[in-house]
Amino acid sequence: MQAWLDNLHAYAGWMLLFSLLSFVIGLISTPFLVARIPVDYFSSCSRHTGPEDSRHASVRWLLSGVKNLLGAVLVIAGLIMLVTPGQGMLTILFGLMIMDYPGKYQLECRIIRQPVIFRAVNALREKLNQPPLQAPPE
């Protein structure tokens, strides 16, 4: 039992450090990501398509990997922030928005339809002098 408590004590420091680090990352990245969401991103029933990427395939794969890794870090940080200080749901939302996976747009719409999340995102956009997001269709 004593060994288990000693291990728990050692991990508590790492958990505290990770919690503080994820809080700072979320604090820094959330306003940047909120400001970059196009006003009409959630206004249609289907996903917007962007311009065709003209970069070399290996560069696209590398950037996609980095983007997905950053998104995964934000989702994990958001999950941690659900039980520690920070804006957990918003951080999870932005992590999910960065990553590429099937059904992504439908999940984003379901999350942003939550009145608390929608109001929080638009309040943050207002502080950043950005127009509010258009509401997603029901």
Residue pairs with C-beta under 8 A, 6 or more apart in sequence:
18 80
19 80
19 84
19 85
22 73
22 76
22 77
22 80
22 81
22 84
22 86
22 91
23 77
23 81
23 84
23 85
23 86
25 73
25 74
25 77
26 74
26 77
26 78
26 81
26 86
26 87
26 90
26 91
27 86
29 74
29 91
29 94
30 87
30 90
30 91
30 94
30 124
31 124
31 127
31 128
33 94
33 97
33 98
34 90
34 94
34 121
34 124
34 125
34 128
34 130
35 125
35 128
35 130
37 97
37 121
37 125
37 133
38 48
39 130
39 131
39 132
39 133
39 134
40 48
40 134
41 48
41 133
42 108
42 109
42 112
42 133
42 134
42 135
42 136
43 134
43 135
43 136
43 137
44 137
45 137
46 105
47 104
47 105
53 60
55 63
64 100
67 98
67 99
67 100
68 98
68 99
68 100
70 95
70 98
71 95
71 96
71 97
71 98
71 99
72 95
72 99
73 95
74 91
74 92
74 94
74 95
74 98
75 91
75 92
75 95
75 96
75 99
76 95
77 86
77 91
77 95
78 86
78 87
78 88
78 89
78 90
78 91
78 92
78 93
78 94
78 95
79 88
79 92
80 86
80 88
81 87
81 88
81 91
82 88
82 89
87 120
89 111
89 114
89 116
89 117
89 120
90 117
90 120
90 121
90 124
92 111
93 108
93 111
93 112
93 117
93 121
96 104
96 107
96 108
96 111
97 104
97 108
109 136
111 117
112 118
112 121
112 133
112 136
113 136
113 138
118 133
118 135
121 133
122 132
122 133
125 131
125 132
125 133
126 132
